[in-house]
Amino acid sequence: MLSISVGSVEDIVKYHLHYGKVNARWVPRTLTDVNKMVRMQAASRLLQQVEDEGDAFLKSIVTTDETWVHYFIPESQQSSLEWRHTSSPKPKTARRSRSAGKVMATFFWDWQGVIHVDFLTDARTVNAAYYSDLLATDVKEKIRSKWKTGGKRVALLQDNACPHTATTTMETMRKLKWNLLTHPPYSPDLAPSDLYLFGRLKSELQGMRFADDAVIQTVQEWIRRQPQVFFEKGIRMLPERWKNVLTPEASMLKTDMCK
């Protein structure tokens, strides 16, 4: 149709128009226009708080989430890389799956470090009564002891899991007089634990095998080894994430990750 060669067409498309073929990325959920609007509204409000209050706002954030910690997590391809000469035989390993044994770990942390981590064994999961009681007892006391300031109000950043949004939990939050920050649905990219903490923890545990609940002690030791700046970085990256939501490219996205 153009009376030019296929090679010339490809050169124009690639090097002048800057197009390239890409594969679709499989994601668990397609965001609706409403989902995207809620994300943008939440990000705008949070950025406004950063502008109004500065570091004081970021330092008031306590974020929380739950994750399964398995007694055995196989090494990933990336973590199993090793130096070999070109003449050396390639290493091989059989594909293995995570062990059935696991504990549910609930983390509460801020810019200074982990405030409290709670473990549920025997594959038990978090429900509203358990979560609400955790907020009203251990977490409240540890925040009070750690912050040692009466005028500072907790800004709780949590996702929209059912135990977090249940009536029982909301009533506990009201009694505690904590400020609940808006977290849009299907947005682990805006949740510090999903985005930052859990991946680094589980990377450390890859290839290790635990007997029974020994994994709990290992997780606690890992927490103690992390410097304060590690946790501060996880909180300080939030404003940049919120800004990304408001970019023209982000507003046109049709998909997003989901836990």
C-alpha positions as a Markdown table, in Angstrom:
| # | Residue | x | y | z |
|---|---|---|---|---|
| 1 | Met | 0.0 | 0.0 | 0.0 |
| 2 | Leu | 2.9 | 2.4 | 0.8 |
| 3 | Ser | 5.1 | 1.2 | -2.0 |
| 4 | Ile | 8.1 | 0.9 | 0.4 |
| 5 | Ser | 9.7 | -2.2 | 1.9 |
| 6 | Val | 8.6 | -3.9 | 5.1 |
| 7 | Gly | 12.0 | -3.1 | 6.6 |
| 8 | Ser | 11.5 | 0.7 | 5.9 |
| 9 | Val | 8.1 | 0.5 | 7.5 |
| 10 | Glu | 9.5 | -1.2 | 10.6 |
| 11 | Asp | 12.3 | 1.4 | 10.9 |
| 12 | Ile | 9.7 | 4.2 | 10.7 |
| 13 | Val | 7.5 | 2.6 | 13.3 |
| 14 | Lys | 10.4 | 1.8 | 15.7 |
| 15 | Tyr | 12.8 | 4.6 | 15.4 |
| 16 | His | 10.7 | 7.6 | 14.2 |
| 17 | Leu | 7.3 | 6.9 | 15.8 |
| 18 | His | 8.9 | 5.1 | 18.8 |
| 19 | Tyr | 6.4 | 2.3 | 18.9 |
| 20 | Gly | 7.2 | -1.2 | 20.1 |
| 21 | Lys | 5.3 | -4.5 | 20.7 |
| 22 | Val | 4.6 | -5.3 | 24.3 |
| 23 | Asn | 2.9 | -8.1 | 26.1 |
| 24 | Ala | -0.1 | -7.7 | 28.2 |
| 25 | Arg | 0.5 | -7.9 | 32.0 |
| 26 | Trp | -1.8 | -10.3 | 33.8 |
| 27 | Val | -3.4 | -8.6 | 36.9 |
| 28 | Pro | -6.1 | -9.9 | 39.3 |
| 29 | Arg | -8.4 | -7.0 | 38.9 |
| 30 | Thr | -9.4 | -4.4 | 36.3 |
| 31 | Leu | -10.0 | -1.0 | 38.0 |
| 32 | Thr | -13.2 | 0.8 | 37.0 |
| 33 | Asp | -13.5 | 4.5 | 36.4 |
| 34 | Val | -15.0 | 4.8 | 39.9 |
| 35 | Asn | -12.0 | 2.9 | 41.4 |
| 36 | Lys | -9.6 | 5.2 | 39.7 |
| 37 | Met | -11.5 | 8.3 | 40.8 |
| 38 | Val | -11.5 | 7.1 | 44.4 |
| 39 | Arg | -7.7 | 6.6 | 44.2 |
| 40 | Met | -7.1 | 10.1 | 42.9 |
| 41 | Gln | -9.4 | 11.7 | 45.5 |
| 42 | Ala | -7.7 | 9.8 | 48.4 |
| 43 | Ala | -4.2 | 10.7 | 47.0 |
| 44 | Ser | -5.2 | 14.4 | 46.7 |
| 45 | Arg | -6.4 | 14.5 | 50.3 |
| 46 | Leu | -3.3 | 12.8 | 51.7 |
| 47 | Leu | -0.9 | 15.1 | 49.7 |
| 48 | Gln | -2.8 | 18.1 | 51.0 |
| 49 | Gln | -2.2 | 16.9 | 54.6 |
| 50 | Val | 1.5 | 16.5 | 53.8 |
| 51 | Glu | 1.6 | 20.1 | 52.4 |
| 52 | Asp | -0.3 | 21.5 | 55.5 |
| 53 | Glu | 1.5 | 19.5 | 58.2 |
| 54 | Gly | 4.8 | 18.4 | 56.6 |
| 55 | Asp | 6.9 | 15.9 | 58.5 |
| 56 | Ala | 4.6 | 16.0 | 61.5 |
| 57 | Phe | 1.9 | 14.3 | 59.4 |
| 58 | Leu | 4.3 | 11.5 | 58.1 |
| 59 | Lys | 5.6 | 10.9 | 61.7 |
| 60 | Ser | 2.1 | 10.5 | 63.0 |
| 61 | Ile | 1.3 | 7.6 | 60.6 |
| 62 | Val | 1.0 | 4.1 | 62.0 |
| 63 | Thr | 0.5 | 1.5 | 59.3 |
| 64 | Thr | -0.7 | -2.0 | 59.7 |
| 65 | Asp | -1.3 | -5.2 | 57.6 |
| 66 | Glu | -1.3 | -9.0 | 57.9 |
| 67 | Thr | 0.7 | -11.5 | 56.0 |
| 68 | Trp | 1.2 | -15.3 | 56.0 |
| 69 | Val | 4.7 | -16.4 | 57.0 |
| 70 | His | 5.4 | -20.0 | 55.9 |
| 71 | Tyr | 7.6 | -22.5 | 57.6 |
| 72 | Phe | 9.4 | -22.9 | 54.3 |
| 73 | Ile | 9.5 | -20.4 | 51.4 |
| 74 | Pro | 11.4 | -21.7 | 48.3 |
| 75 | Glu | 14.2 | -19.6 | 46.8 |
| 76 | Ser | 13.2 | -17.5 | 43.9 |
| 77 | Gln | 15.1 | -17.6 | 40.6 |
| 78 | Gln | 16.6 | -14.2 | 41.5 |
| 79 | Ser | 17.8 | -15.1 | 45.0 |
| 80 | Ser | 19.3 | -18.4 | 43.7 |
| 81 | Leu | 21.7 | -16.7 | 41.3 |
| 82 | Glu | 25.4 | -17.6 | 41.8 |
| 83 | Trp | 28.6 | -16.8 | 40.0 |
| 84 | Arg | 29.7 | -19.5 | 37.5 |
| 85 | His | 32.3 | -19.7 | 34.7 |
| 86 | Thr | 30.9 | -20.1 | 31.2 |
| 87 | Ser | 32.4 | -23.6 | 31.1 |
| 88 | Ser | 30.8 | -24.6 | 34.4 |
| 89 | Pro | 27.7 | -26.8 | 34.4 |
| 90 | Lys | 24.4 | -24.9 | 35.0 |
| 91 | Pro | 23.0 | -25.4 | 38.5 |
| 92 | Lys | 19.7 | -27.2 | 38.7 |
| 93 | Thr | 17.1 | -27.3 | 41.4 |
| 94 | Ala | 13.7 | -29.1 | 41.6 |
| 95 | Arg | 10.6 | -26.9 | 41.7 |
| 96 | Arg | 9.3 | -26.8 | 45.3 |
| 97 | Ser | 6.2 | -25.2 | 46.8 |
| 98 | Arg | 5.6 | -23.4 | 50.1 |
| 99 | Ser | 5.0 | -25.6 | 53.1 |
| 100 | Ala | 1.5 | -26.0 | 54.5 |
| 101 | Gly | 2.7 | -24.8 | 57.9 |
| 102 | Lys | 2.3 | -21.1 | 58.4 |
| 103 | Val | 1.5 | -18.3 | 60.9 |
| 104 | Met | -0.4 | -15.1 | 60.4 |
| 105 | Ala | 1.7 | -12.1 | 61.4 |
| 106 | Thr | 0.0 | -8.7 | 62.0 |
| 107 | Phe | 2.5 | -5.8 | 61.8 |
| 108 | Phe | 2.0 | -2.3 | 63.2 |
| 109 | Trp | 4.8 | 0.1 | 62.4 |
| 110 | Asp | 5.7 | 3.7 | 61.9 |
| 111 | Trp | 8.7 | 5.8 | 60.7 |
| 112 | Gln | 10.8 | 4.7 | 63.8 |
| 113 | Gly | 10.2 | 1.0 | 63.5 |
| 114 | Val | 7.9 | -1.9 | 64.4 |
| 115 | Ile | 5.5 | -0.9 | 67.2 |
| 116 | His | 3.9 | -4.3 | 67.6 |
| 117 | Val | 3.8 | -7.6 | 65.8 |
| 118 | Asp | 1.3 | -10.3 | 66.7 |
| 119 | Phe | 1.2 | -13.9 | 65.6 |
| 120 | Leu | -1.6 | -16.3 | 65.1 |
| 121 | Thr | -0.5 | -20.0 | 64.9 |
| 122 | Asp | -2.4 | -23.1 | 63.7 |
| 123 | Ala | -3.4 | -21.3 | 60.4 |
| 124 | Arg | -5.8 | -19.1 | 62.3 |
| 125 | Thr | -6.8 | -15.9 | 60.6 |
| 126 | Val | -7.7 | -12.4 | 61.8 |
| 127 | Asn | -11.3 | -11.5 | 62.4 |
| 128 | Ala | -12.9 | -8.2 | 63.6 |
| 129 | Ala | -13.1 | -9.2 | 67.3 |
| 130 | Tyr | -9.4 | -10.2 | 67.4 |
| 131 | Tyr | -8.3 | -7.1 | 65.4 |
| 132 | Ser | -10.4 | -4.7 | 67.5 |
| 133 | Asp | -9.1 | -6.1 | 70.7 |
| 134 | Leu | -5.5 | -5.9 | 69.4 |
| 135 | Leu | -5.9 | -2.2 | 68.7 |
| 136 | Ala | -7.5 | -1.4 | 72.1 |
| 137 | Thr | -4.9 | -3.3 | 74.2 |
| 138 | Asp | -1.4 | -4.1 | 73.0 |
| 139 | Val | -1.1 | -1.6 | 70.2 |
| 140 | Lys | -2.6 | 1.3 | 72.2 |
| 141 | Glu | -0.2 | 0.7 | 75.1 |
| 142 | Lys | 2.9 | 0.3 | 72.9 |
| 143 | Ile | 2.1 | 3.5 | 71.0 |
| 144 | Arg | 1.6 | 5.4 | 74.2 |
| 145 | Ser | 4.9 | 4.0 | 75.6 |
| 146 | Lys | 6.9 | 4.5 | 72.5 |
| 147 | Trp | 5.7 | 8.0 | 71.5 |
| 148 | Lys | 5.7 | 9.4 | 75.0 |
| 149 | Thr | 3.7 | 12.5 | 74.0 |
| 150 | Gly | 0.1 | 13.3 | 74.8 |
| 151 | Gly | -0.7 | 15.8 | 72.0 |
| 152 | Lys | 0.2 | 13.6 | 69.1 |
| 153 | Arg | -2.7 | 11.9 | 67.4 |
| 154 | Val | -2.3 | 8.6 | 65.6 |
| 155 | Ala | -3.0 | 8.6 | 61.9 |
| 156 | Leu | -3.8 | 4.9 | 61.1 |
| 157 | Leu | -3.2 | 3.7 | 57.6 |
| 158 | Gln | -4.8 | 0.3 | 56.9 |
| 159 | Asp | -6.3 | -1.4 | 53.9 |
| 160 | Asn | -10.0 | -2.2 | 53.5 |
| 161 | Ala | -10.0 | -5.9 | 54.6 |
| 162 | Cys | -13.2 | -6.9 | 56.4 |
| 163 | Pro | -11.7 | -7.0 | 59.9 |
| 164 | His | -10.3 | -3.4 | 59.4 |
| 165 | Thr | -13.6 | -1.9 | 58.3 |
| 166 | Ala | -16.0 | -3.9 | 60.6 |
| 167 | Thr | -18.4 | -2.0 | 62.9 |
| 168 | Thr | -16.6 | -3.3 | 65.9 |
| 169 | Thr | -13.3 | -2.0 | 64.7 |
| 170 | Met | -14.8 | 1.4 | 63.8 |
| 171 | Glu | -16.2 | 1.7 | 67.3 |
| 172 | Thr | -12.8 | 0.9 | 68.8 |
| 173 | Met | -11.2 | 3.6 | 66.5 |
| 174 | Arg | -13.8 | 6.1 | 67.7 |
| 175 | Lys | -13.0 | 5.4 | 71.3 |
| 176 | Leu | -9.3 | 5.6 | 70.7 |
| 177 | Lys | -9.8 | 8.9 | 68.9 |
| 178 | Trp | -7.4 | 7.9 | 66.1 |
| 179 | Asn | -7.5 | 9.5 | 62.7 |
| 180 | Leu | -8.3 | 6.9 | 60.0 |
| 181 | Leu | -6.6 | 7.7 | 56.7 |
| 182 | Thr | -8.4 | 6.9 | 53.5 |
| 183 | His | -7.0 | 3.9 | 51.6 |
| 184 | Pro | -8.6 | 3.2 | 48.2 |
| 185 | Pro | -9.7 | -0.4 | 47.3 |
| 186 | Tyr | -7.3 | -2.6 | 45.4 |
| 187 | Ser | -4.3 | -0.4 | 46.0 |
| 188 | Pro | -1.4 | -2.4 | 47.5 |
| 189 | Asp | 0.9 | 0.1 | 45.7 |
| 190 | Leu | -0.2 | 2.6 | 48.3 |
| 191 | Ala | 0.1 | 0.3 | 51.3 |
| 192 | Pro | 3.6 | 0.5 | 52.9 |
| 193 | Ser | 3.5 | -3.1 | 54.2 |
| 194 | Asp | 2.6 | -4.6 | 50.8 |
| 195 | Leu | 4.8 | -2.2 | 48.9 |
| 196 | Tyr | 7.9 | -2.2 | 51.1 |
| 197 | Leu | 8.0 | -4.3 | 54.2 |
| 198 | Phe | 6.7 | -7.8 | 53.4 |
| 199 | Gly | 8.7 | -8.3 | 50.2 |
| 200 | Arg | 12.0 | -7.6 | 52.0 |
| 201 | Leu | 11.0 | -9.8 | 55.0 |
| 202 | Lys | 10.1 | -12.8 | 52.8 |
| 203 | Ser | 13.1 | -12.4 | 50.6 |
| 204 | Glu | 15.2 | -12.8 | 53.8 |
| 205 | Leu | 13.3 | -16.0 | 54.7 |
| 206 | Gln | 13.6 | -17.7 | 51.2 |
| 207 | Gly | 15.3 | -21.1 | 51.3 |
| 208 | Met | 15.1 | -21.3 | 55.1 |
| 209 | Arg | 13.1 | -24.2 | 56.7 |
| 210 | Phe | 11.6 | -23.9 | 60.2 |
| 211 | Ala | 10.3 | -26.4 | 62.6 |
| 212 | Asp | 6.9 | -25.5 | 64.1 |
| 213 | Asp | 6.8 | -21.9 | 65.3 |
| 214 | Ala | 10.6 | -21.2 | 65.1 |
| 215 | Val | 9.7 | -18.9 | 62.2 |
| 216 | Ile | 8.3 | -16.4 | 64.8 |
| 217 | Gln | 11.6 | -16.0 | 66.5 |
| 218 | Thr | 13.3 | -15.5 | 63.1 |
| 219 | Val | 10.9 | -12.8 | 62.1 |
| 220 | Gln | 11.4 | -11.0 | 65.4 |
| 221 | Glu | 15.2 | -11.2 | 65.0 |
| 222 | Trp | 14.9 | -9.8 | 61.5 |
| 223 | Ile | 12.9 | -6.8 | 62.9 |
| 224 | Arg | 15.5 | -6.1 | 65.5 |
| 225 | Arg | 18.3 | -6.0 | 62.9 |
| 226 | Gln | 16.6 | -3.4 | 60.8 |
| 227 | Pro | 17.9 | 0.2 | 61.4 |
| 228 | Gln | 15.5 | 3.1 | 62.0 |
| 229 | Val | 16.2 | 4.5 | 58.5 |
| 230 | Phe | 14.8 | 1.3 | 57.0 |
| 231 | Phe | 11.3 | 2.1 | 58.4 |
| 232 | Glu | 11.6 | 5.8 | 57.8 |
| 233 | Lys | 12.3 | 5.2 | 54.1 |
| 234 | Gly | 9.1 | 3.1 | 53.9 |
| 235 | Ile | 7.0 | 6.0 | 55.2 |
| 236 | Arg | 8.7 | 8.7 | 53.3 |
| 237 | Met | 8.1 | 7.0 | 50.0 |
| 238 | Leu | 4.3 | 7.5 | 50.4 |
| 239 | Pro | 4.0 | 11.1 | 49.1 |
| 240 | Glu | 5.8 | 10.1 | 45.9 |
| 241 | Arg | 3.4 | 7.2 | 45.5 |
| 242 | Trp | 0.4 | 9.5 | 46.1 |
| 243 | Lys | 1.8 | 11.9 | 43.5 |
| 244 | Asn | 2.1 | 9.1 | 41.0 |
| 245 | Val | -1.6 | 8.4 | 41.3 |
| 246 | Leu | -2.3 | 11.9 | 40.1 |
| 247 | Thr | -0.2 | 11.8 | 36.9 |
| 248 | Pro | -1.9 | 11.7 | 33.5 |
| 249 | Glu | -0.4 | 8.3 | 32.9 |
| 250 | Ala | -1.8 | 6.9 | 36.1 |
| 251 | Ser | -5.3 | 8.3 | 35.5 |
| 252 | Met | -5.5 | 6.4 | 32.2 |
| 253 | Leu | -4.4 | 3.0 | 33.7 |
| 254 | Lys | -7.0 | 0.3 | 33.3 |
| 255 | Thr | -5.4 | -2.2 | 35.7 |
| 256 | Asp | -3.7 | -2.3 | 39.1 |
| 257 | Met | -2.3 | -4.9 | 41.4 |
| 258 | Cys | -4.3 | -6.5 | 44.1 |
| 259 | Lys | -3.2 | -8.4 | 47.2 |
